Amino acid sequence: MLISVIQIIVSVVLIVLILLQERSSGLSGVFGGSEGGFYQTRRGLERIIFGATIVLVVILMGLSLFSLLR
């Protein structure tokens, strides 16, 4: 039960972090919606959000595997 609650909390935080990321790096860049090239350096808060997103994805995967194997 506790693992399910933690999974829900991590999922909600992950959704919020994904929505906070820069919008021009998404699908609009494929259709010419953004100026510049494909490579962009992340700085400051954007780098922290990107790193936290990766960490939360790994945590969510670990919790899911643990829940599956338990």
C-alpha positions as CSV (number, residue, x, y, z in Angstrom):
1,M,0.0,0.0,0.0
2,L,2.8,2.4,0.9
3,I,4.6,1.8,-2.4
4,S,1.5,2.6,-4.3
5,V,1.1,5.9,-2.5
6,I,4.8,6.8,-3.1
7,Q,4.4,5.9,-6.8
8,I,1.4,8.3,-7.1
9,I,3.3,11.1,-5.4
10,V,6.4,10.6,-7.6
11,S,4.2,10.4,-10.7
12,V,2.4,13.7,-9.9
13,V,5.7,15.5,-9.2
14,L,7.1,14.0,-12.4
15,I,4.2,15.4,-14.4
16,V,4.7,18.8,-12.9
17,L,8.4,18.8,-13.7
18,I,7.8,17.7,-17.3
19,L,5.2,20.5,-17.8
20,L,7.7,23.1,-16.4
21,Q,10.3,22.3,-19.0
22,E,10.9,24.6,-21.8
23,R,8.2,24.4,-24.5
24,S,10.4,25.2,-27.5
25,S,12.4,22.0,-27.1
26,G,9.3,19.9,-27.8
27,L,7.5,19.0,-31.0
28,S,7.3,22.6,-32.2
29,G,11.0,22.6,-32.9
30,V,10.5,19.8,-35.4
31,F,8.1,21.9,-37.4
32,G,10.3,25.0,-37.4
33,G,8.7,26.6,-34.3
34,S,12.0,27.5,-32.7
35,E,14.9,29.6,-33.8
36,G,18.4,28.1,-33.7
37,G,19.8,24.6,-33.8
38,F,19.1,21.4,-32.1
39,Y,21.7,21.6,-29.4
40,Q,20.9,23.9,-26.4
41,T,22.8,24.3,-23.2
42,R,20.8,24.0,-20.0
43,R,21.5,26.6,-17.3
44,G,20.4,27.3,-13.8
45,L,16.9,26.2,-12.9
46,E,16.4,24.5,-16.2
47,R,19.3,22.2,-15.5
48,I,18.0,21.4,-12.0
49,I,14.5,20.6,-13.4
50,F,16.0,18.4,-16.1
51,G,18.2,16.5,-13.6
52,A,15.3,16.1,-11.2
53,T,13.1,14.7,-14.0
54,I,15.7,12.0,-14.8
55,V,16.1,11.1,-11.1
56,L,12.4,10.8,-10.6
57,V,12.0,8.6,-13.7
58,V,14.6,6.2,-12.3
59,I,12.9,6.2,-8.9
60,L,9.5,5.5,-10.5
61,M,11.0,2.7,-12.5
62,G,12.6,1.2,-9.4
63,L,9.4,1.5,-7.4
64,S,7.5,-0.1,-10.2
65,L,9.9,-3.0,-10.5
66,F,10.0,-3.5,-6.8
67,S,6.2,-3.5,-6.7
68,L,6.0,-6.0,-9.6
69,L,8.6,-8.4,-8.0
70,R,7.1,-8.2,-4.5
